[in-house]
Amino acid sequence: MNTTQKVAFATDNGTNINQHFGRLAGFVVVTIENGVESARTMLPRPTQADQAGERRHNHTALLDPIADCATLIAGGMGLPMANHVKDREIDLVLTGIDSIDGALAAYLDGSLGHEPDRAHAPRH
């Protein structure tokens, strides 16, 4: 049976996992086919995610670019955002692993664990 899924990584530079989701620059989306990476794409942060002149975020708009992803891997995020991810039926994995390649390898071999303490009260 052939399986394909997409995994999104919150990032600022395309190499490392962003540690504060609300300040991410974009996403690296990895397509996995039959347990192997088959494609990698960098998607920018949607401009509609920021409200003019404010540091607040439109949580729904932040998730729009990864609506077709099965999993989101990030370093940390506020509890409201974590709830929005859940509402979108995207699996959330919060991790202390810094590199996208390292987290992807752990995800593929089944050793990447979710660290729920990385979700925090909002600090806007």
N, C-alpha and C positions, 0 to 999 in steps of 0.2 A: 504494500500500500504506500503510495506517495503522499507525503505530507509537506505542506508549506505553511510557514507562519512568519510574521514580522515582529521584531522586537525593537522597541525604541529606547534610546539612551539619551537622557538629558545631558547637554554639553554646552560648553562655551567655546571650545576650540576644535571639536571633532576628534579629539584624542582622549580627553579626560572626562570623567563623569562630574557634572555640576553638583556642588554640595548644597545649594539653595535653589530649589526648583523655580521659585518666583523670579529669579534673576538670570535664568538661562538665556543663552543666545540662540539656541536651536536644538535640534535633535539629530542624532545619527540613527537611521533606521536600517536594521540589518534583516535581510530576507534569508530565512533558513529553509532549505529543502532537504528532506530526509536526513536531518541532523547535521547538515553542513552549510556554512555560509555560502550563499550564491550571489548576493548583491549587497552593496552598502551605499546609502544615500545620505547626504547632509541636507536637512530641511531647516530653513531659518525660523526664528520665533515669529509668529504672526503679528503684524503691526496692530491689528485690532485688539490685541490682548492688553494693551496699555491704554488707560484712560488719559486723555489729554491733560498734561500738567500735574499729574498725580503719580504716586508710587504704587497705587492700588492696581490690582490685576483683574481682568475679566477671566475667571478660571475656565469657563467653558471654551472661550476662544483659544486659550493656551493649549488645549487638548485637540483642537480641530485638525492640525496636521497629522496626528497619529491615530485618528479615528479607526483606521483599518489595522492597527497593531494589536496583537494578543497580549503583549506584556510591555510595561514601562519600567525601566531600571533607572533609579536616581539615587543621589546621595542623601537627600533629605528634603522634607517639604512640610508645610503646615497641615494640620489636621483637616481643615476645610477642603484643601486641594486633594488630599488623600481620599476624602469622601467623594469628590467629583470624579476621580479616577475610577473608584469602585462603581459609581453610578453609571459610568460609561462601559462597564463590564470589561475593563482592561485590568489584567493582573498587575499588581504593583509589587516591586521588589526594591526595598531601600537597602543600600549597601555602603560599607566603608571602603570598598575596593575603588581605587582612584582611576585606573585605566579602563577604557572601554574594552580593549582586547582582553585584559585579565578577567573582567566581569563576564564577557561573552564566553570565554573558555570555561569558566566555572558554571555558567548557565548551561552550556552544551553538555558538560559532563555530570550535571545534576548536583553539583556541590555548592551552588550559589544559594545562600540563605537570606531570608528576609529579616531585617533588623528593625522591628516596629518602633523601637525607641528613637529612631531617626525622624519620626513624624512628631511635630511639635505644635504648640499653640501658635496661632498667627502672630507675627511681629511686625505688622505694617505700620 
